């Protein structure tokens, strides 16, 4: 059956404009059977960010299946073609905050299903209660001719089945006590737009020498319960999300299992602070991802006041990562004692072959391999980023009175006190090792063919506000430094500082 449904209303929820289509009705069936309805329409250029299609779910529904199509059209050079995302909310409604959220696949799938006992990856199994549900469309980009679409909803009736209790990863692994632990906190599986299963990701994480990973699917928490049997004494699995707004992406790292964070807002609506607080209340970290990426909607527009860290390096090192690194570095000179600063991290953002899990990875000093200890180390900036587990980098500062500080710390010292900076690197043959300060790069050396070497430098707090280390490959783009092989968070010199 096909029916043409026009727009019912355009209303404003807060500052976000939502288009609501006419309701789709179903007769209901006393016994087994199914009903199907198809809705067609065209969204105009400048369509709202979200289009809601309400439909009635009678009692006795065993399964909901939704499929959709939309047309790509001929567009002028430099003009984005049509792209349409999709998800679903149950009878609890579509209100911001996601109480009724039941799943989102963005543009990664053309169909999905929900039952009490199972659901398509990206979607949440659970009771199919009677009431008004909503398919939610997200016209990400709309061509000048408009975006023609068709949505088909099928209800199947019968025994509803039971919802299994999700099994979530433990919050602690055996680990090695106080140590440097390697992790990748930005990964995608089949639960969003990745092509790898959780089992494949876990195997690749182990092969990459990682101690922890964080699940970060786009706008869904469906993967939180998908890791049973995949963790172990050697691998801690944190749960989180990549919140993909129209004005930038942000990682929620290490939130309580089952936590969902809404993404349906822009910077102009002044809502991000609310959701950053939600992430922290759930025990997680707020980390703007690839802040200078050039894809549509990827460039970070919310500012960094709410950021616990910033993802400076995302996947293979590219010019936008260099921009992110330099923009982050520019914030460090203002980190005075007693005032928080924003540490950096790096992640792979791996989606599919040949994306390399753990390329790059963040290496964090933690008292144990547990969620709380790893997040505390990241939050404090006691971390460096490396292109692989083969690369190690250390940085220390020692004062004339024997006091010392490591990565992410401050060395209290008088303005004229001599400070010795020592950096050691391994696994980086022929790479350039540099010490970077608030004045720029003040020491550079090339590592030998063995890949192991050290640099030592003498300074004072009066001359140097902070120092950090970089390992780089030879330049590949004219006028730019070579791609990173590793870099550290800074050590601050002088005064007293606690993050």
C-alpha positions in Angstrom: 0.0 0.0 0.0 1.2 3.5 -0.8 -0.1 6.7 0.4 1.0 10.3 -0.1 1.3 12.2 3.1 1.8 16.0 3.1 3.4 18.1 5.8 1.3 18.4 8.9 3.2 21.0 10.8 6.4 22.8 11.2 7.1 23.6 14.8 9.9 25.0 16.9 11.2 22.8 19.8 13.4 25.2 21.7 15.4 26.8 18.8 15.4 23.6 16.7 13.0 23.6 13.8 11.4 20.2 13.2 9.1 19.2 10.3 6.3 16.8 11.3 4.6 14.8 8.5 1.1 13.4 8.7 0.4 10.4 10.9 0.5 6.9 9.4 -2.3 4.6 10.7 -2.4 0.8 11.0 -5.6 -1.2 11.5 -4.1 -3.8 13.8 -4.4 -7.6 13.5 -6.0 -9.9 16.0 -3.6 -12.8 15.1 -0.5 -13.3 13.1 0.1 -11.3 10.0 1.6 -8.0 8.9 0.7 -4.6 7.5 2.8 -2.3 5.4 2.5 1.5 4.6 4.7 3.6 2.3 5.1 7.3 2.5 6.6 9.4 -0.3 7.6 13.0 -0.5 10.2 15.5 -1.5 12.1 17.7 1.0 13.0 21.2 -0.2 16.4 22.9 0.0 16.8 24.4 3.4 14.7 21.7 5.0 14.8 21.4 8.8 17.5 19.3 10.4 15.0 16.6 11.4 11.7 15.4 9.8 9.4 13.3 12.0 7.0 10.7 10.6 4.6 9.6 13.3 2.9 6.2 13.0 0.5 4.2 15.1 1.7 1.0 16.7 -1.3 -1.1 17.8 -1.2 -3.8 20.5 0.2 -7.2 19.6 3.1 -6.0 17.4 6.0 -8.5 17.3 8.3 -6.7 14.9 8.7 -3.2 13.3 10.7 -3.1 10.1 11.5 0.2 8.3 13.2 0.7 5.0 13.8 3.8 3.0 15.2 5.1 -0.3 16.1 8.5 -1.6 17.3 9.9 -4.9 20.7 11.2 -5.8 20.3 13.8 -8.5 22.6 15.8 -10.9 24.1 18.7 -9.1 26.5 21.5 -10.1 30.2 21.1 -9.4 30.9 21.9 -5.8 27.4 21.4 -4.6 26.6 18.5 -2.1 24.2 15.9 -3.4 21.3 14.5 -1.3 22.1 12.6 1.9 19.4 11.4 4.2 19.8 9.9 7.7 17.3 7.8 9.5 16.4 6.5 13.0 13.4 5.8 15.2 11.8 6.8 18.5 9.2 4.9 20.4 5.9 5.9 22.1 7.8 7.9 24.8 8.3 10.6 22.2 11.0 12.5 20.3 11.8 15.1 23.0 15.4 16.3 23.2 17.3 14.2 25.6 16.2 10.9 24.0 13.9 9.3 26.4 12.1 7.6 23.5 15.3 6.9 21.5 15.4 3.4 20.0 18.1 3.7 17.4 19.9 5.6 14.7 21.8 4.4 11.6 22.5 7.7 9.9 23.0 7.0 6.3 24.7 3.7 6.9 21.7 1.4 6.3 18.6 1.3 4.0 16.5 -0.8 6.4 16.3 -1.9 10.0 14.1 -3.9 12.4 13.2 -3.9 16.1 11.9 -6.8 18.2 11.8 -7.4 21.9 14.6 -9.9 21.7 16.8 -8.4 18.9 17.3 -5.4 16.7 19.5 -4.3 13.8 22.9 -3.0 15.0 22.5 0.6 15.8 19.0 -0.1 17.3 17.9 -1.1 20.7 15.8 -4.3 21.3 13.0 -3.9 23.7 9.2 -3.9 24.2 7.2 -2.7 21.2 4.5 -0.9 23.2 1.4 0.5 21.7 1.2 4.2 20.9 2.6 6.8 18.5 6.1 6.0 17.3 8.2 8.2 15.0 10.6 7.5 12.2 13.0 10.4 12.2 14.7 11.5 9.0 17.8 13.7 9.0 18.3 15.5 5.6 22.0 16.1 6.0 22.5 17.7 2.7 19.7 18.6 0.2 20.3 19.2 -3.6 18.9 22.3 -5.2 16.2 20.2 -6.9 15.1 18.8 -3.5 15.4 15.4 -1.9 12.8 12.8 -3.0 12.3 10.0 -0.5 10.1 7.0 0.3 9.7 5.4 3.7 8.1 1.9 4.1 6.9 0.8 7.5 6.0 -2.9 8.1 4.3 -4.1 11.4 4.3 -7.8 12.1 2.0 -9.3 14.7 2.4 -12.2 17.1 4.1 -13.3 20.3 6.3 -10.3 21.4 9.0 -12.3 23.0 11.3 -11.3 25.8 14.0 -8.7 26.0 17.4 -10.1 27.3 19.3 -8.2 29.9 22.3 -6.6 28.2 25.7 -7.7 29.4 28.2 -4.8 29.6 32.0 -4.8 29.9 33.5 -4.8 33.3 35.0 -1.5 34.6 38.4 -3.1 35.4 41.0 -5.4 33.8 44.0 -7.0 35.5 46.5 -4.7 33.9 50.1 -4.2 35.2 49.5 -1.9 38.2 50.8 1.6 37.8 52.0 1.7 34.2 51.6 3.4 30.8 48.6 1.9 29.0 47.8 2.2 25.3 44.3 2.9 24.0 42.2 3.9 21.1 39.0 5.8 22.1 37.5 6.5 18.7 36.3 3.3 16.8 33.3 2.4 14.7 31.7 -1.0 14.2 28.6 -2.3 12.4 26.6 -0.5 15.1 27.1 2.7 13.1 28.9 3.3 9.8 31.8 0.9 10.4 32.2 -2.4 8.6 33.8 -4.4 11.4 32.1 -6.5 14.1 33.0 -5.9 17.7 34.8 -9.2 17.7 37.0 -8.0 14.8 37.7 -4.7 16.5 38.7 -6.5 19.7 41.1 -8.8 17.8 42.6 -5.8 15.9 43.0 -3.9 19.2 45.0 -6.8 20.7 47.1 -7.1 17.6 47.8 -3.4 17.8 49.2 -3.7 21.3 46.3 -1.8 22.9 45.3 -2.2 26.5 41.9 -0.4 26.3 39.4 0.8 23.7 36.3 2.9 23.8 33.2 2.1 21.7 32.1 5.3 20.0 29.3 4.7 17.6 27.5 7.7 15.9 24.5 8.8 17.9 23.6 5.4 19.4 24.5 3.3 22.4 23.5 0.0 20.9 27.0 -1.4 20.9 27.4 -1.1 24.7 26.0 -4.6 25.1 27.7 -6.1 22.1 31.1 -7.0 23.6 30.3 -10.1 25.7 33.3 -12.5 25.7 35.5 -10.0 24.0 37.1 -8.3 27.0 39.7 -10.0 29.2 42.6 -9.5 31.6 44.5 -7.9 28.7 41.8 -5.6 27.3 39.6 -3.0 29.0 36.5 -2.0 27.0 35.0 1.4 27.7 31.6 2.4 26.5 30.8 5.8 24.9 29.4 7.5 21.9 30.3 9.9 19.1 27.7 12.6 19.2 27.5 13.8 15.6 25.9 17.2 15.5 25.6 19.5 12.5 28.3 21.8 14.0 30.9 19.2 15.0 31.4 15.8 16.5 32.3 15.1 20.2 33.4 11.9 21.8 31.8 10.7 25.1 34.5 8.5 26.5 33.9 6.0 29.3 30.3 6.8 30.1 28.3 4.4 32.2 27.1 1.5 30.1 23.7 2.2 28.5 24.2 6.0 28.5 22.7 7.7 25.4 23.6 11.4 24.6 21.4 13.3 22.2 22.9 15.0 19.1 20.0 17.0 17.7 21.1 20.6 18.2 23.4 23.2 16.7 25.8 25.7 18.3 23.2 28.5 17.8 20.8 26.8 20.2 23.2 27.0 23.2 22.5 23.5 24.3 25.9 21.8 24.3 26.7 22.6 27.9 23.6 20.6 29.0 24.8 17.5 27.2 28.4 17.9 28.2 27.2 17.8 31.8 25.2 14.7 31.0 28.4 13.0 29.8 30.2 13.9 33.0 27.3 12.8 35.2 27.6 9.5 33.5 31.3 9.3 34.5 32.6 10.1 31.0 35.0 12.6 29.4 33.9 15.3 26.8 36.3 15.3 23.9 35.7 17.3 20.7 36.8 15.1 17.8 38.8 16.1 14.7 37.9 19.8 15.4 39.3 21.1 12.1 38.1 18.3 9.8 36.7 19.5 6.5 33.7 17.1 6.0 30.2 18.6 6.2 29.2 19.2 9.8 32.6 18.0 11.2 34.2 21.3 12.0 33.9 22.0 15.7 31.8 25.2 16.4 30.9 24.9 20.1 34.1 26.2 21.6 36.3 24.4 24.1 35.0 25.6 27.5 33.3 22.3 28.1 36.1 20.1 26.8 38.0 17.7 29.1 40.4 16.9 26.2 40.6 17.6 22.5 41.3 15.0 19.8 44.2 16.7 18.1 45.2 13.7 15.9 42.6 11.7 14.1 43.6 8.7 11.9 46.4 9.1 9.3 48.1 12.5 10.0 46.8 15.1 7.5 46.9 18.9 7.2 43.7 19.4 9.3 45.5 17.5 12.1 48.4 19.9 11.8 45.9 22.8 12.2 44.3 21.1 15.2 47.8 20.6 16.8 48.8 24.2 16.3 45.5 25.5 17.5 45.8 23.4 20.6 49.4 24.4 21.2 48.4 28.1 21.1 46.2 27.5 24.2 49.0 26.2 26.4 50.9 29.4 27.0 47.9 30.8 29.0 47.7 27.8 31.4 48.6 29.7 34.6 48.8 27.9 37.9 45.4 27.1 39.3 43.6 27.4 36.0 42.6 24.3 34.0 44.1 23.5 30.7 42.9 21.2 28.0 45.0 18.1 27.3 45.3 16.5 23.9 44.8 12.9 22.7 44.8 11.0 19.4 42.6 8.2 18.1 42.2 6.1 14.9 38.6 6.8 14.0 38.8 3.4 12.3 35.8 2.3 10.3 36.8 -0.4 7.9 39.8 -2.0 6.1 42.4 -0.6 5.6 41.8 1.7 8.6 44.3 0.9 11.2 43.0 0.3 14.8 45.5 2.0 17.1 46.8 4.4 14.5 47.3 6.6 16.3 46.9 5.6 20.0 46.9 7.5 23.3 49.4 6.2 25.9 48.2 7.2 29.4 49.9 6.8 32.8 47.4 5.2 35.1 47.6 3.6 38.5 45.7 0.5 37.2 43.8 -0.7 34.1 40.4 0.5 35.1 37.9 3.0 33.7 38.4 5.4 36.6 42.2 5.3 36.5 42.4 5.6 32.7 40.0 8.5 32.6 41.8 10.2 35.5 45.1 9.9 33.6 43.6 11.3 30.4 41.8 14.2 32.2 45.1 15.1 33.9 47.0 15.1 30.6 49.4 12.4 31.8 49.5 11.0 28.2 51.2 11.1 24.9 50.1 10.0 21.4 52.0 7.6 19.2 51.4 6.3 15.7 51.7 2.7 16.8 52.7 0.5 19.8 56.3 0.4 18.3 56.8 4.0 19.3 57.5 5.1 22.9 58.3 8.7 24.1 59.1 10.0 27.5 59.6 13.6 28.8 60.7 14.7 32.3 61.8 18.0 33.9 64.1 18.2 36.8 64.8 21.2 38.9 68.1 22.2 40.7 66.6 21.1 44.0 65.8 17.6 42.8 62.1 18.2 42.2 60.9 16.6 39.0 57.7 16.5 36.9 56.4 14.3 34.1 54.0 14.7 31.2 50.9 16.6 32.1 52.4 18.0 35.4 53.8 21.3 36.6 57.3 21.6 38.0 57.3 24.2 40.8 60.4 26.4 40.5 61.7 29.9 40.9 61.8 32.0 37.7 65.6 31.8 37.4 66.0 28.2 38.6 67.8 25.9 36.1 65.6 23.2 34.8 66.9 20.2 32.9 64.5 18.8 30.3 65.1 15.2 29.1 63.3 13.4 26.3 63.8 9.8 25.3 62.3 8.0 22.2 62.4 4.5 20.8 60.8 2.8 17.8 61.3 5.8 15.5 64.3 5.3 13.2 65.4 8.5 11.3 62.5 10.5 12.9 63.1 14.1 14.0 62.8 14.6 17.8 62.0 18.2 18.9 61.2 20.1 22.0 58.5 22.6 21.6 57.8 25.5 23.9 55.6 28.6 24.1 58.3 30.3 21.9 58.3 27.5 19.3 60.7 24.7 18.6 63.9 25.2 20.5 65.7 21.9 20.1 65.7 19.4 17.2 67.7 16.2 16.7 67.4 13.3 14.3 67.2 9.8 15.8 69.7 7.2 14.5 68.8 4.1 12.4 68.2 2.1 15.7 65.2 4.4 16.3 66.3 5.0 19.9 67.7 8.3 21.1 67.5 11.1 23.7 67.7 14.9 23.9 68.6 17.0 26.9 68.1 20.8 27.2 68.6 23.3 30.0 66.1 26.2 30.5 64.4 28.2 33.3 60.7 29.0 34.0 61.4 32.6 33.1 62.4 31.5 29.6 60.0 28.6 29.1 56.3 28.5 30.1 55.9 24.9 29.0 57.7 22.2 27.0 56.4 19.2 25.1 58.0 16.7 22.7 57.3 15.8 19.1 58.5 13.0 16.8 58.0 13.6 13.1 58.5 12.0 9.8 60.1 13.8 6.9 57.9 16.5 5.3 55.4 15.3 2.7 53.6 18.6 2.0 55.6 21.6 0.9 55.6 24.3 3.6 54.3 22.0 6.4 56.2 20.0 9.0 56.4 16.3 8.5 53.6 14.1 9.8 53.7 13.3 13.5 55.0 10.0 14.7 54.3 10.9 18.3 53.8 13.9 20.6 53.4 14.5 24.3 51.2 16.7 26.4 53.2 19.5 28.0 55.1 19.9 31.2 54.5 23.4 32.7 57.4 25.1 34.5 57.2 27.4 37.5 54.6 28.2 40.1 52.2 25.6 41.4 49.5 23.9 39.3 46.9 21.2 39.9 44.6 20.2 37.1 
